[in-house]
């Protein structure tokens, strides 16, 4: 299974490298295929993969408000904050948008406690009947020396460590190779609802556009360098005789002899226009406004930007419907893992509800305050909601924000009396 999936994992590794700004080696390999002296090229790239993926992955643009039922809100929030769940989920949403399929692994380590890791398809293999509930997950732990690569082989009832040849390795403290959780400690994540496949296809257009852009930019920079210096050309002189040139030199030419500098005539504006078209069209076909790459301040009219923003909002609604479910599955998996290592820490009947904020336009502080005031006047929110919206990281719970408002009001009244 692991060996047969190698082509898929190589493609996923390439996409991940592109997202993480590791594109030079791939670009140089493409240049080597086309030119005899690739070392003379200066690699240059603009990372449209990261820009477009980050713009499309809007689910965790603002962390959701999680409400825990059947468990102390403060204890739950502390556990999630200590595990840095918001940062993990934001990274997971971007990588899922990039790869179409990823997974979260819930881990308990000593002395760090709960950890949640994002696993990408370049290190994942799976078996499934229902892709949303796989029966087996294999995680590759790559090493610089392939002979030292190992694998973690999980099923609901078993956990086996394997070497590079697939043979079982000793498992200290777990001689029976048992999975102590009774479930897979993984949560599969999908960019869209899967039908039959666990590893969803897609994203090739973005990677292909990035490769084309990198080669085009590298060729363009090479042309700029060549056009910066003319080529000396002599006519009517003996072949092989060197000519000393310079502002302090006099070049003596025979009758009908000629000497000049020839400059290449590369159509740089046309190349730039073609590259800009590539970037705009790639952005537009990925539900992003064409000026997401800041090609110019007047890239599109306001109506065109609003039309594409509607597409982005619609895509966000689809994403949120999926990620609400992922949040519930993650909590159930966290509950199982944590209670295995710290029995009774999380009540068995506890649940979580994630409330994702509406996608907000870029507003000034005055506009934000005006919107919050209008919502309060309509009765759809309270000053507590406004305070949490203005400072989402400052208050772990609504009770904390409520107490802060009471304190502010008391201080204001005391100051008025003092004056």
C-alpha positions as CSV (number, residue, x, y, z in Angstrom):
1,X,0.0,0.0,0.0
2,X,2.8,2.4,1.0
3,X,4.9,1.8,-2.1
4,X,2.0,1.9,-4.5
5,X,1.0,5.4,-3.2
6,X,4.5,6.9,-3.8
7,X,3.5,8.9,-6.9
8,X,0.6,10.5,-5.0
9,X,2.8,11.3,-2.1
10,X,5.5,12.8,-4.2
11,X,2.9,15.2,-5.8
12,X,1.7,16.1,-2.3
13,X,5.2,16.8,-1.1
14,X,5.8,19.1,-4.1
15,X,2.6,21.0,-3.4
16,X,3.6,21.4,0.3
17,X,7.1,22.6,-0.7
18,X,5.5,25.2,-3.0
19,X,3.2,26.4,-0.3
20,X,6.2,26.7,2.2
21,X,8.3,28.8,-0.2
22,X,10.6,25.9,-1.3
23,X,10.3,26.2,-5.0
24,X,13.9,26.8,-6.3
25,X,14.9,23.2,-6.8
26,X,11.8,22.4,-8.9
27,X,12.3,25.5,-11.0
28,X,15.9,24.7,-11.6
29,X,15.0,21.2,-12.7
30,X,12.5,22.6,-15.2
31,X,15.2,25.0,-16.5
32,X,17.7,22.1,-16.9
33,X,15.2,20.4,-19.2
34,X,15.1,23.4,-21.5
35,X,18.6,25.0,-21.5
36,X,22.2,23.7,-21.7
37,X,23.6,26.1,-19.0
38,X,21.0,26.3,-16.2
39,X,23.6,27.6,-13.8
40,X,23.6,30.9,-15.7
41,X,19.9,31.5,-14.7
42,X,18.9,33.4,-11.5
43,X,15.8,31.7,-10.0
44,X,13.0,34.1,-9.3
45,X,9.5,33.3,-8.2
46,X,6.3,34.9,-6.7
47,X,4.4,32.4,-4.5
48,X,0.8,32.5,-5.9
49,X,0.1,29.1,-4.3
50,X,0.4,30.4,-0.7
51,X,-1.4,33.6,-1.6
52,X,-4.4,32.0,-3.3
53,X,-4.7,29.1,-0.8
54,X,-4.5,31.5,2.2
55,X,-7.1,33.7,0.7
56,X,-9.5,30.8,0.0
57,X,-9.0,29.2,3.4
58,X,-11.3,31.6,5.2
59,X,-13.0,29.2,7.8
60,X,-10.5,30.2,10.5
61,X,-9.8,33.7,9.4
62,X,-11.3,34.5,12.8
63,X,-11.2,31.7,15.4
64,X,-14.6,30.3,16.1
65,X,-16.3,30.7,19.5
66,X,-16.5,27.2,21.1
67,X,-19.2,26.6,23.6
68,X,-18.8,23.4,25.7
69,X,-21.8,21.7,27.1
70,X,-21.5,19.3,30.0
71,X,-18.0,20.5,30.9
72,X,-16.6,23.6,32.6
73,X,-16.0,26.2,30.0
74,X,-12.9,27.6,31.6
75,X,-11.2,24.2,31.9
76,X,-12.1,23.4,28.2
77,X,-10.8,26.7,27.0
78,X,-7.6,26.2,28.9
79,X,-7.1,22.8,27.4
80,X,-7.6,24.1,23.9
81,X,-5.4,27.1,24.5
82,X,-2.5,25.0,25.9
83,X,-2.7,22.7,22.8
84,X,-2.8,25.8,20.6
85,X,-5.8,24.5,18.8
86,X,-6.7,27.7,17.0
87,X,-3.3,27.9,15.3
88,X,-3.4,24.2,14.4
89,X,-6.9,24.5,12.9
90,X,-5.9,27.6,10.9
91,X,-2.9,25.7,9.5
92,X,-5.1,22.6,8.9
93,X,-7.7,24.7,6.9
94,X,-5.0,26.1,4.6
95,X,-3.3,22.7,4.0
96,X,-6.7,21.0,3.4
97,X,-7.5,23.7,0.8
98,X,-4.1,23.0,-0.8
99,X,-4.2,19.1,-0.7
100,X,-8.0,18.5,-0.6
101,X,-7.4,15.8,2.0
102,X,-5.5,16.0,5.3
103,X,-5.9,14.6,8.8
104,X,-5.5,15.7,12.4
105,X,-3.7,13.3,14.8
106,X,-4.5,13.7,18.5
107,X,-1.5,12.8,20.6
108,X,-0.8,12.8,24.4
109,X,2.8,13.2,25.4
110,X,4.6,13.6,28.7
111,X,5.1,16.2,30.0
112,X,3.4,18.4,27.3
113,X,0.0,16.7,27.5
114,X,-2.5,17.2,24.6
115,X,-1.1,17.9,21.1
116,X,-2.9,18.0,17.8
117,X,-0.8,17.5,14.6
118,X,-1.6,18.2,11.0
119,X,-0.8,15.3,8.7
120,X,-0.5,15.9,5.0
121,X,-1.0,13.3,2.2
122,X,2.8,13.0,1.5
123,X,3.1,11.1,4.8
124,X,-0.4,9.5,4.9
125,X,-1.8,6.2,3.7
126,X,-5.3,4.8,4.5
127,X,-7.7,2.0,4.0
128,X,-11.5,2.7,4.1
129,X,-14.9,1.6,3.1
130,X,-16.3,5.0,4.1
131,X,-13.7,7.7,3.5
132,X,-15.0,9.8,6.4
133,X,-14.4,6.8,8.7
134,X,-11.2,5.0,7.6
135,X,-10.4,1.6,9.1
136,X,-6.6,2.0,8.9
137,X,-4.1,4.9,8.9
138,X,-0.4,4.5,8.2
139,X,1.9,7.5,8.9
140,X,5.3,7.7,7.3
141,X,8.2,9.0,9.5
142,X,10.8,9.9,6.8
143,X,14.5,9.9,7.5
144,X,17.4,11.4,5.5
145,X,18.5,7.8,5.0
146,X,15.5,5.9,3.4
147,X,16.7,2.8,5.2
148,X,15.9,4.4,8.5
149,X,12.3,5.4,7.5
150,X,9.7,4.0,9.9
151,X,5.9,3.8,9.9
152,X,3.1,4.0,12.4
153,X,0.4,1.5,11.5
154,X,-3.0,2.2,13.2
155,X,-6.3,0.4,13.3
156,X,-9.1,0.8,15.9
157,X,-7.7,-2.0,17.9
158,X,-4.0,-2.2,17.0
159,X,-0.9,-0.1,16.8
160,X,2.2,-1.4,15.0
161,X,5.6,0.2,14.4
162,X,7.2,-0.9,11.2
163,X,10.6,-0.4,9.6
164,X,11.4,0.6,6.0
165,X,10.7,-2.9,4.8
166,X,7.3,-3.1,6.5
167,X,8.5,-5.5,9.3
168,X,7.3,-5.0,12.8
169,X,9.5,-3.2,15.3
170,X,9.6,-3.7,19.0
171,X,7.0,-1.6,20.8
172,X,8.2,-0.8,24.3
173,X,5.4,-0.8,26.9
174,X,2.9,-2.3,24.4
175,X,4.0,-5.8,23.7
176,X,0.6,-6.7,22.4
177,X,0.6,-3.9,19.8
178,X,-2.7,-2.6,21.2
179,X,-4.4,0.7,20.3
180,X,-5.2,2.0,23.8
181,X,-7.9,4.3,22.6
182,X,-10.2,1.8,20.8
183,X,-10.6,4.3,18.0
184,X,-8.3,5.8,15.4
185,X,-6.8,8.9,17.0
186,X,-7.2,10.7,13.7
187,X,-9.8,13.1,12.2
188,X,-9.8,13.1,8.4
189,X,-10.3,16.6,6.9
190,X,-11.7,17.2,3.4
191,X,-12.1,20.3,1.2
192,X,-15.4,18.9,0.0
193,X,-17.6,16.0,0.9
194,X,-15.9,12.8,-0.4
195,X,-17.8,10.3,-2.5
196,X,-15.7,7.2,-2.6
197,X,-12.1,8.3,-2.4
198,X,-10.2,9.2,0.8
199,X,-7.6,11.2,-1.1
200,X,-9.5,13.8,-3.1
201,X,-8.1,14.9,-6.4
202,X,-7.6,18.5,-7.4
203,X,-5.3,21.5,-7.2
204,X,-3.1,20.5,-10.2
205,X,-4.0,23.7,-12.0
206,X,-2.6,25.9,-9.2
207,X,0.7,23.9,-9.0
208,X,1.0,23.9,-12.8
209,X,0.4,27.7,-12.9
210,X,3.1,28.2,-10.3
211,X,5.6,26.2,-12.3
212,X,4.8,28.1,-15.5
213,X,5.1,31.4,-13.6
214,X,8.4,30.5,-12.0
215,X,10.0,29.5,-15.4
216,X,8.6,32.6,-17.0
217,X,9.9,34.9,-14.3
218,X,13.3,33.2,-14.4
219,X,13.5,33.6,-18.2
220,X,12.4,37.2,-17.9
221,X,15.1,38.0,-15.3
222,X,17.6,36.3,-17.6
223,X,16.5,38.5,-20.5
224,X,16.7,41.6,-18.3
225,X,20.3,40.7,-17.4
226,X,21.3,40.1,-21.0
227,X,19.7,43.3,-22.2
228,X,21.6,45.3,-19.6
229,X,24.8,44.7,-21.5
230,X,25.3,45.0,-25.3
231,X,27.4,42.5,-27.3
232,X,30.5,43.9,-29.1
233,X,30.3,43.2,-32.8
234,X,33.2,43.8,-35.3
235,X,33.1,43.6,-39.1
236,X,36.1,43.6,-41.5
237,X,38.7,42.8,-38.8
238,X,40.9,39.7,-38.7
239,X,39.2,36.8,-36.9
240,X,40.7,36.1,-33.6
241,X,42.4,39.4,-32.9
242,X,41.3,40.9,-29.6
243,X,40.0,44.4,-29.5
244,X,40.7,46.5,-26.4
245,X,37.7,48.6,-25.7
246,X,37.0,51.4,-23.2
247,X,36.5,55.2,-23.0
248,X,40.2,55.7,-23.0
249,X,40.9,53.4,-26.0
250,X,40.9,54.2,-29.7
251,X,39.7,51.5,-32.1
252,X,41.4,51.7,-35.5
253,X,39.3,50.1,-38.2
254,X,40.4,49.2,-41.7
255,X,38.5,50.4,-44.8
256,X,34.9,49.2,-44.7
257,X,35.5,47.9,-41.1
258,X,32.7,48.3,-38.6
259,X,32.5,48.1,-34.8
260,X,29.3,48.4,-32.7
261,X,27.4,47.0,-29.7
262,X,24.3,44.9,-30.5
263,X,21.6,44.7,-27.9
264,X,19.0,41.9,-27.8
265,X,15.4,43.0,-28.3
266,X,13.4,40.8,-25.9
267,X,9.7,41.9,-25.8
268,X,9.8,42.3,-22.0
269,X,6.4,44.2,-21.8
270,X,4.7,41.3,-23.7
271,X,6.2,38.7,-21.4
272,X,5.1,40.7,-18.4
273,X,1.6,41.0,-19.8
274,X,1.5,37.2,-20.3
275,X,2.6,36.5,-16.8
276,X,0.1,38.9,-15.4
277,X,-2.6,37.2,-17.4
278,X,-1.5,33.8,-16.0
279,X,-1.7,35.2,-12.4
280,X,-5.1,36.9,-12.9
281,X,-6.7,33.9,-14.5
282,X,-5.3,31.5,-11.9
283,X,-6.7,33.7,-9.1
284,X,-10.1,34.1,-10.8
285,X,-10.6,30.3,-11.3
286,X,-9.8,29.7,-7.6
287,X,-12.7,31.9,-6.3
288,X,-10.3,34.9,-5.7
289,X,-10.5,38.4,-7.0
290,X,-8.0,38.9,-9.8
291,X,-6.3,41.7,-7.8
292,X,-5.6,39.4,-4.9
293,X,-2.0,39.4,-6.0
294,X,-1.8,43.2,-5.9
295,X,-0.8,43.5,-9.6
296,X,-2.2,47.0,-9.7
297,X,-4.5,49.2,-7.6
298,X,-7.0,49.4,-10.5
299,X,-6.9,45.8,-11.4
300,X,-10.7,45.5,-11.3
301,X,-13.8,47.5,-10.9
302,X,-15.7,47.5,-7.6
303,X,-18.6,45.6,-9.1
304,X,-16.2,42.9,-10.4
305,X,-14.6,42.5,-7.0
306,X,-17.9,42.3,-5.3
307,X,-19.1,39.6,-7.8
308,X,-16.1,37.4,-7.1
309,X,-16.4,38.2,-3.3
310,X,-19.9,36.6,-3.5
311,X,-18.2,33.4,-4.9
312,X,-15.7,33.5,-2.0
313,X,-18.5,33.9,0.6
314,X,-20.5,31.0,-0.9
315,X,-17.3,28.9,-0.8
316,X,-16.9,29.9,2.8
317,X,-20.4,28.7,3.7
318,X,-19.6,25.3,2.3
319,X,-16.3,25.2,4.2
320,X,-18.0,26.1,7.5
321,X,-20.6,23.4,7.1
322,X,-17.7,20.9,6.9
323,X,-15.5,22.4,9.6
324,X,-18.4,22.4,12.2
325,X,-18.5,18.7,11.8
326,X,-14.7,18.4,12.0
327,X,-14.7,20.4,15.2
328,X,-17.2,17.9,16.8
329,X,-15.2,14.9,15.6
330,X,-12.0,16.5,16.9
331,X,-13.5,17.0,20.3
332,X,-14.8,13.4,20.5
333,X,-11.3,12.2,19.6
334,X,-9.6,14.5,22.1
335,X,-12.1,13.3,24.8
336,X,-11.1,9.7,24.1
337,X,-7.4,10.3,24.1
338,X,-7.3,12.6,27.1
339,X,-9.5,10.3,29.2
340,X,-7.3,7.4,28.4
341,X,-4.3,9.1,29.9
342,X,-6.2,11.2,32.5
343,X,-9.4,9.2,33.3
344,X,-12.4,11.4,34.0
345,X,-10.7,14.7,33.0
346,X,-13.4,15.3,30.4
347,X,-17.0,14.2,31.2
348,X,-18.2,11.5,28.8
349,X,-21.4,13.5,27.9
350,X,-19.5,16.7,27.1
351,X,-20.1,18.2,23.6
352,X,-18.8,21.3,21.8
353,X,-20.5,23.7,19.4
354,X,-18.3,25.9,17.2
355,X,-19.8,29.3,16.1
356,X,-17.9,30.6,13.1
357,X,-18.0,34.4,12.6
358,X,-19.4,35.9,9.4
359,X,-16.8,36.9,6.8
360,X,-16.1,40.6,7.4
361,X,-15.1,43.2,4.8
362,X,-12.1,45.4,5.5
363,X,-13.7,48.1,7.7
364,X,-12.3,51.0,9.6
365,X,-12.5,51.1,13.3
366,X,-15.4,53.6,13.1
367,X,-17.3,51.4,10.8
368,X,-16.8,48.4,13.0
369,X,-18.1,50.3,16.1
370,X,-21.1,51.6,14.1
371,X,-21.9,48.0,13.0
372,X,-21.7,46.7,16.6
373,X,-23.8,49.6,17.9
374,X,-26.5,48.9,15.2
375,X,-26.5,45.2,16.1
376,X,-27.0,46.0,19.8
377,X,-29.8,48.4,19.0
378,X,-31.5,45.7,16.9
379,X,-31.2,43.4,19.9
380,X,-29.2,40.7,18.1
381,X,-26.1,41.2,20.2
382,X,-25.0,42.7,23.5
383,X,-22.0,44.8,24.7
384,X,-20.5,41.4,25.7
385,X,-20.5,40.3,22.0
386,X,-19.0,43.7,21.0
387,X,-16.2,43.4,23.5
388,X,-15.3,39.9,22.4
389,X,-15.4,40.9,18.8
390,X,-13.1,43.8,19.4
391,X,-10.6,41.7,21.5
392,X,-11.2,38.0,20.7
393,X,-7.9,36.9,22.4
394,X,-8.5,38.9,25.6
395,X,-11.4,36.9,27.0
396,X,-11.6,33.1,27.3
397,X,-15.3,33.1,28.1
398,X,-18.4,35.4,27.9
399,X,-18.3,35.5,31.7
400,X,-14.8,37.1,31.6
401,X,-16.0,39.7,29.1
402,X,-19.1,40.4,31.2
403,X,-17.1,41.0,34.3
404,X,-14.7,43.3,32.4
405,X,-17.7,45.4,31.3
406,X,-19.1,45.6,34.8
407,X,-15.6,46.7,36.0
408,X,-15.5,49.4,33.3
409,X,-18.9,50.6,34.1
410,X,-18.1,50.8,37.9
411,X,-14.9,52.7,37.2
412,X,-16.7,55.2,34.9
413,X,-19.3,55.8,37.6
414,X,-16.6,56.3,40.3
415,X,-14.7,58.7,38.1
416,X,-17.9,60.7,37.4
417,X,-18.6,61.0,41.2
418,X,-15.0,62.0,41.8
419,X,-15.2,64.8,39.3
